Amino acid sequence: MDLEILCIELFEEMPTNNYVESSFWNFDALFQPQQHPARDSHDTFFLKVPSSTKMLPEDYVERVKEIHESGGYQSRGYGYDWKREEANKNLLRTHTTAVSSRMLYALAQKPFAPKKYYSIDRVFRNEAVDRTHLAEFHQIEGLICDRGLTLGDLIGVLHDFFSRLGMSKLRFKPAYNPYTEPSMEIFSYHEGFKKWVEVGNSGMFRPEMLLPMGLPEDVRVIAWGLSLERPTMILYGIDNIRDLFGPKVDLAEVVEYAFTAEFFEPVGAGISAGGLFPLPPGGDSTGDPGVLGELGDDDDELPDGDGEIIAPDGDILAGAGVFDSPEMLREIPTGKLPEKSPELKEEEV
């Protein structure tokens, strides 16, 4: 995912490095009731060791307990006996919105200032594995926190965001989420499939979530999210998610289709090198040559843990390594786009 798509100069990246989360931040802080089906072991991976957390802000926990049991802020709540032991349970996070709840709570502990956050990272669901589902996938999430935001602001942001992905025709369908109201599913018209395809979810965080954190009453938060794998499967005509993510991935195909171009510099005006629609031969949608980072030039240095991707015939396809920080990704030198662009069949576009 090209970071320009998320207007990286305007958005702050959320720290998503902890896959293990407590049920409190993953569910309770988001005003999701403890009897919700998503909190069942059939849908969520709960940890055995350590099975629970002991590090929660006690005053905030009490406010969350009260809003669930008795309501407040013009809400009736859910009217059930909220159990601390349920909130303490550790799990593999089911969405990166757990990180959003932590960030917004931290924001509420200081004099208010508008913020824009984003994240792209892995989440986990206890689902049956098949051609379109895995027990883990990647979620893209963005949110804007400011005074007086409206549903119109959210719709405008979504049009701008998805247009950067090459999706200009959008429709919105009312939906239900425990922590957003109103909520909308996002659909884009797919010219190849000749139909509307769901591409994401969105909404405005509920007062029952924001006000117990301590945010001012006139502050609103608009948010949206989508998976990384689904649009990628549509773009490259992949009908089995295991061919895209996991041990069955063909590394030669990864290089050929430039999946790894996601973190490099944009190509300038038009669709970016890491966008979700392929570039025409020789450059971007404007006809200008594009730029990609090139690992493997003599002047470049691979980080610790470096290696090479080897094709079955023994050719070296690419250099590889482990980057120590996101800042390193932004400092990678740039070069020309490869001469060969992926040619997609008509039914794959």
KEKOL-874867 format. One record per residue (C-alpha): residue in three letters; y, x, z. Coordinates in steps of 0.05 Angstrom, whole numbers, padded with zeros to 5 digits, always signed. Layout:
<bases>
ALAYXZ
...
</bases>
This chain:
<bases>
MET+00000+00000+00000
ASP+00065+00032-00022
LEU+00109+00035+00039
GLU+00170+00015-00003
ILE+00139-00054-00008
LEU+00153-00064+00066
CYS+00223-00034+00060
ILE+00201+00023+00105
GLU+00273+00046+00115
LEU+00288-00021+00150
PHE+00222-00034+00187
GLU+00193+00003+00247
GLU+00119+00017+00246
MET+00081-00011+00305
PRO+00032+00034+00342
THR-00036+00006+00323
ASN-00080+00065+00343
ASN-00117+00028+00398
TYR-00174-00015+00370
VAL-00194-00038+00440
GLU-00150-00091+00468
SER-00151-00139+00527
SER-00161-00213+00516
PHE-00093-00223+00550
TRP-00053-00188+00495
ASN-00100-00211+00439
PHE-00102-00284+00459
ASP-00067-00307+00523
ALA+00001-00276+00510
LEU-00001-00311+00442
PHE-00008-00379+00475
GLN-00080-00385+00450
PRO-00121-00426+00500
GLN-00181-00396+00534
GLN-00228-00449+00506
HIS-00207-00435+00434
PRO-00268-00423+00389
ALA-00241-00355+00366
ARG-00252-00329+00437
ASP-00327-00343+00434
SER-00375-00283+00430
HIS-00399-00310+00363
ASP-00330-00293+00334
THR-00305-00235+00375
PHE-00335-00168+00396
PHE-00329-00161+00472
LEU-00339-00093+00505
LYS-00393-00079+00557
VAL-00362-00014+00582
PRO-00306-00019+00603
SER-00314-00094+00604
SER-00245-00111+00633
THR-00175-00084+00642
LYS-00136-00074+00706
MET-00070-00056+00674
LEU-00029-00118+00661
PRO+00044-00134+00680
GLU+00032-00182+00739
ASP+00097-00220+00736
TYR+00088-00234+00662
VAL+00015-00253+00673
GLU+00038-00307+00722
ARG+00087-00335+00672
VAL+00034-00338+00619
LYS-00014-00372+00667
GLU+00039-00425+00683
ILE+00055-00440+00610
HIS-00019-00449+00595
GLU-00033-00493+00655
SER+00031-00533+00666
GLY+00076-00519+00608
GLY+00151-00505+00610
TYR+00209-00494+00563
GLN+00201-00566+00540
SER+00126-00556+00528
ARG+00069-00593+00564
GLY+00023-00533+00560
TYR-00052-00542+00553
GLY-00067-00572+00622
TYR-00128-00531+00641
ASP-00147-00481+00695
TRP-00128-00413+00668
LYS-00176-00358+00690
ARG-00153-00287+00701
GLU-00223-00259+00691
GLU-00222-00286+00619
ALA-00155-00253+00605
ASN-00181-00187+00633
LYS-00239-00181+00584
ASN-00236-00123+00535
LEU-00251-00133+00462
LEU-00243-00103+00393
ARG-00177-00133+00370
THR-00186-00191+00323
HIS-00116-00184+00293
THR-00058-00135+00296
THR-00016-00192+00325
ALA-00041-00166+00392
VAL+00003-00106+00380
SER+00061-00151+00360
SER+00056-00187+00427
ARG+00061-00120+00464
MET+00121-00098+00422
LEU+00158-00163+00433
TYR+00145-00160+00508
ALA+00172-00089+00510
LEU+00232-00111+00470
ALA+00246-00167+00520
GLN+00251-00117+00578
LYS+00315-00087+00549
PRO+00382-00115+00526
PHE+00365-00152+00463
ALA+00373-00119+00395
PRO+00346-00146+00329
LYS+00282-00113+00305
LYS+00237-00110+00244
TYR+00165-00087+00254
TYR+00106-00076+00208
SER+00034-00050+00213
ILE-00025-00037+00168
ASP-00090-00025+00206
ARG-00161-00046+00221
VAL-00184-00109+00257
PHE-00253-00134+00276
ARG-00288-00201+00272
ASN-00360-00218+00291
GLU-00377-00249+00224
ALA-00440-00251+00182
VAL-00435-00196+00130
ASP-00438-00219+00058
ARG-00405-00204-00009
THR-00337-00228+00015
HIS-00339-00215+00090
LEU-00346-00154+00134
ALA-00343-00146+00209
GLU-00280-00104+00200
PHE-00223-00105+00151
HIS-00150-00085+00146
GLN-00091-00130+00163
ILE-00020-00122+00137
GLU+00031-00153+00185
GLY+00106-00159+00186
LEU+00155-00192+00233
ILE+00230-00199+00242
CYS+00262-00215+00309
ASP+00334-00238+00310
ARG+00380-00294+00334
GLY+00382-00359+00297
LEU+00327-00346+00245
THR+00300-00407+00208
LEU+00241-00427+00165
GLY+00286-00416+00105
ASP+00294-00344+00125
LEU+00219-00336+00129
ILE+00209-00367+00060
GLY+00262-00321+00031
VAL+00230-00259+00062
LEU+00161-00280+00035
HIS+00188-00288-00036
ASP+00219-00219-00032
PHE+00157-00187-00001
PHE+00106-00216-00049
SER+00150-00204-00110
ARG+00144-00130-00093
LEU+00069-00140-00100
GLY+00077-00171-00168
MET+00069-00243-00142
SER+00130-00283-00162
LYS+00100-00353-00162
LEU+00090-00376-00091
ARG+00073-00442-00057
PHE+00069-00457+00017
LYS+00022-00505+00053
PRO+00031-00529+00125
ALA-00022-00500+00171
TYR-00039-00493+00245
ASN-00038-00430+00287
PRO-00037-00431+00363
TYR+00021-00383+00367
THR+00066-00404+00308
GLU+00101-00470+00295
PRO+00116-00485+00239
SER+00059-00447+00205
MET+00048-00439+00130
GLU-00009-00414+00087
ILE+00016-00374+00027
PHE-00011-00385-00043
SER+00004-00347-00107
TYR-00011-00368-00178
HIS-00062-00321-00209
GLU-00051-00317-00284
GLY-00121-00290-00296
PHE-00157-00342-00256
LYS-00108-00397-00278
LYS-00105-00425-00208
TRP-00069-00418-00140
VAL-00101-00368-00094
GLU-00088-00362-00019
VAL-00057-00294-00005
GLY-00032-00297+00067
ASN-00010-00335+00129
SER+00058-00341+00162
GLY+00099-00377+00214
MET+00151-00375+00269
PHE+00127-00353+00338
ARG+00127-00410+00388
PRO+00176-00413+00446
GLU+00115-00417+00492
MET+00100-00346+00470
LEU+00170-00316+00467
LEU+00206-00345+00527
PRO+00155-00324+00581
MET+00165-00253+00555
GLY+00238-00258+00573
LEU+00270-00261+00504
PRO+00336-00300+00499
GLU+00328-00374+00482
ASP+00365-00367+00415
VAL+00320-00310+00390
ARG+00270-00329+00336
VAL+00213-00288+00307
ILE+00187-00299+00236
ALA+00120-00266+00219
TRP+00070-00261+00163
GLY+00003-00228+00150
LEU-00050-00216+00097
SER-00113-00176+00088
LEU-00112-00113+00047
GLU-00181-00121+00017
ARG-00175-00190-00015
PRO-00118-00177-00063
THR-00149-00109-00080
MET-00215-00143-00098
ILE-00178-00192-00143
LEU-00138-00136-00177
TYR-00197-00091-00193
GLY-00248-00146-00208
ILE-00292-00127-00149
ASP-00338-00184-00128
ASN-00371-00149-00069
ILE-00327-00123-00013
ARG-00380-00071+00004
ASP-00363-00036-00062
LEU-00292-00028-00036
PHE-00300-00011+00037
GLY-00360+00022+00071
PRO-00416+00071+00056
LYS-00431+00041-00013
VAL-00363+00059-00042
ASP-00366+00100-00106
LEU-00319+00159-00094
ALA-00313+00174-00168
GLU-00287+00103-00178
VAL-00238+00111-00121
VAL-00206+00170-00158
GLU-00209+00136-00226
TYR-00173+00073-00202
ALA-00124+00112-00157
PHE-00139+00071-00095
THR-00112+00131-00055
ALA-00043+00125-00087
GLU-00024+00077-00032
PHE+00014+00125+00011
PHE+00054+00164-00041
GLU+00125+00159-00064
PRO+00149+00098-00105
VAL+00158+00103-00180
GLY+00230+00078-00177
ALA+00252+00011-00205
GLY+00198-00039-00220
ILE+00127-00042-00193
SER+00109+00017-00149
ALA+00052+00065-00157
GLY+00017+00034-00097
GLY+00030-00038-00119
LEU-00023-00089-00130
PHE-00016-00093-00205
PRO-00037-00036-00252
LEU+00015+00007-00287
PRO+00018+00012-00363
PRO+00001+00080-00392
GLY+00056+00131-00381
GLY+00094+00101-00323
ASP+00119+00039-00287
SER+00139-00030-00311
THR+00205-00002-00338
GLY+00170+00050-00381
ASP+00194+00109-00339
PRO+00144+00161-00318
GLY+00119+00150-00247
VAL+00109+00198-00191
LEU+00049+00208-00146
GLY+00035+00259-00093
GLU-00015+00311-00116
LEU-00062+00344-00067
GLY-00094+00405-00095
ASP-00038+00445-00128
ASP-00036+00518-00108
ASP+00030+00508-00071
ASP+00003+00450-00029
GLU-00032+00458+00037
LEU-00087+00411+00060
PRO-00086+00394+00134
ASP-00141+00412+00183
GLY-00206+00379+00166
ASP-00195+00387+00092
GLY-00249+00384+00039
GLU-00263+00363-00032
ILE-00291+00300-00066
ILE-00347+00321-00112
ALA-00372+00279-00170
PRO-00448+00273-00184
ASP-00441+00324-00241
GLY-00410+00375-00194
ASP-00337+00369-00217
ILE-00284+00371-00163
LEU-00249+00304-00166
ALA-00197+00311-00111
GLY-00176+00346-00048
ALA-00183+00308+00017
GLY-00162+00317+00089
VAL-00141+00286+00155
PHE-00066+00277+00164
ASP-00040+00289+00234
SER+00018+00239+00231
PRO+00050+00187+00186
GLU+00109+00235+00177
MET+00063+00282+00138
LEU+00049+00227+00088
ARG+00123+00220+00073
GLU+00131+00295+00061
ILE+00077+00303+00009
PRO+00105+00334-00055
THR+00108+00290-00116
GLY+00086+00300-00188
LYS+00071+00260-00252
LEU+00025+00201-00257
PRO-00043+00218-00287
GLU-00045+00206-00362
LYS-00105+00159-00355
SER-00089+00091-00327
PRO-00144+00042-00309
GLU-00159-00007-00365
LEU-00178-00074-00338
LYS-00217-00126-00377
GLU-00180-00191-00389
GLU-00221-00228-00337
GLU-00204-00175-00284
VAL-00129-00181-00289
</bases>
